[in-house]
């Protein structure tokens, strides 16, 4: 934690090491994940629409293929936009982190290396999201405009592979909060030998 920077910014840090009670980055991460997963699922549903059409009819749902692709497109755009905020909040919270130096995660990484990988990984995830959004936009408005299928199978395979990358990246982030107690108020207080039940009332 950079105490000079904290003093310059005039921040008053709470028990979790942040100037606010609930960390913002994890909140935005879950929004990003939800939007991206929905984008891929709806694009996949649009590709498999002929197989699903009887199911929609049986359930009384009036779904059209282009509507499924619209949901996929707008959720991907929103996921990319939110990811800019997610990465910014993550870097702000990493800047204020005070990681333990004598512990390792379940993956055998020290806290500093874990933070570095998670931070660099966040920038890479943002770049991939932006590239996928540009790719999806070209598919939607140029390459496959006027066709019934707005996306290609290779795009969906890339999206599914991205879900695996997000799993690894998210696990690194979860280890920061869970195993190292970074910005996790109760874990941080227990690590300092204090009772969170007494201090957080």
N, C-alpha and C positions, 0 to 999 in steps of 0.2 A: 504494500500500500504506500503510495507516494504522499507523505504528510504535508510536504510543501505545496503540492497541487491542491490538496484538500483545503489547506489554509487560504490559498489564493482564490479558490472558488467560493470560500465562505460556507462550506458544507458542514452540517452537524450530523454526524453519523450515529445511527441507532445501534441496537444490539446486534443487528444482522450485518453491520458494516456498510450500510447504505443510507442515503438521506431520506429514504421512505421506507415504510414498514414491510411492504410486499415487493419482492423483486419483479421487475417488469419483464425482463428477458424471457423467463419461463412461460409467462402468460402469452407473449407474442409467438413463442415457438409453437405452442399448441394450436394457435390460430393458423400459423403458416402450414403446419402439418395437415390440419383438417382441410384447408382450402386445396392444397396440392393433391391429397388423397382423393377428395371429391372430384377434382378435375380429371384425374386419370380414370377413376371408376366410371364417370359419365361418358368420357370418350370411348372407353371400352364398351360400355353399354350401347353407344351409338354404332360401333362397329358390329356388334352382335345383334343388332335390332331385329333382323328377320327371325332369329331364333326366339327372341323375347316377345315378339308381337302377340302370339297367342296367350302368353302369360298376362300381358298388359290388358288384353281384351277380357280375359277371364276375371281379372281383378276390377274391371270397370274403369281402368285408367286410360285416359286419352293422351297417349304419348306419341310424339312424332320424332323421327330420327334427328331432324335439325334442331329440335328443342334440347335433346340430350347433348349434342355438340355445342350448343350455345352455353349450357351450364358448364361444360368442360372448359370452354374458352374463357369465360368470365371469371371462373374460379382460379384458373392459372394466372391470369392477369392480376387478380387480387393477391394471390399467394406471393407473386414476385414483388408487388408493391409493399406488402407487409414485411417481407424478408429484409428490405432495406432498413426498416425500423427495428426489426429483430436484431440484425447485426449491429446496428448503432447502439442499441440498448445493451447488447452483450459486451461490446467493447468498453462501454462506460462502466459496467459492473465488473468486468475483469480488471479494469484500471484500479478499482477500489478494493480488489480482493487481497486477502492476506493468507496465502496458501500455506499449509503446514509443509515443512521441509523434510520431515523424517518418516513420511508415510508413503505407501504405494497403493495404487488401485488394484482391483481384482485382475486387471490386465497387466499388472506389473509396471505401471507408469507412475513416476513421481508427479505430484500435483502441478509443478511448473510445466513439465512436458505435456501433461494432460491439457492444461490451459492453453498452451501454445498450439497443440494439434486441434483443439476445439475452435480456437479463434481463427486460425488459418483455414480450417475446414468450413467455417461459417462463410468466409469470403468466397471460397470455392463453390459452396452450395448456392450462394447468391448469383455467382457468375453462371452456373449451370442453369438455374431457374431463368435468368435473363435470356440465355441462349435458347432454352426450350420455348420460352414465350415468343421469341423472334421466329423460331422454326414453326411454331404452331400458328402464328400470325400469317406467315407466308403460305402455309398449307391452307388456311381458312380463306385468305383474301386473294391469293395469286394462283398457286399451283393446282389446287383442287376446287377452285371456285366453280360452282355450278354442278358439281358431282354430288352424289348422295352420301358418299363417305368423305368427311372433311379431313380425316387423319390417315396416316399410313401405319401399318403394323410395326415398322421399325421405330416410329415415334413412341408407340405404346410400349414396346420392349424397353426403350430408353427410359420411359417413365417408370416402369416397374423396376428396372435396375436402380433408378434414382431412389426408390423406396428403400432398397437395401443400403444404399449409401447413407440415407437419412437415419436408418436404424443404427448404424455404426457411429455416426456423428452424434446422434441423440444420446447414445449410451455414454460417450465421452462426457457430454454435458451433465448427464444424470450422475455420473461418478463424481463430478466436481461438487455437486450439492449433497449427495448422499454419503459418499465415502470420505470426502475431504471437508465437508461441512461449510463450504464456501457460500456465504450469504444465507445460510440455513441457521436461523436464530437459535433454535433449541440445540442443534448439534454443536454450534460454535460455543455456546455457553457451557454445555457439558464438557467440551474439550478443555475449557478454561477452569474446570472444576467448580463451576457455579450451578446453582439450582434454577432452571428456567421457570419452575412453578412459582418461585418467590419473586423473581426479577421481572416477569412479563405480565404481572397483574395490573 
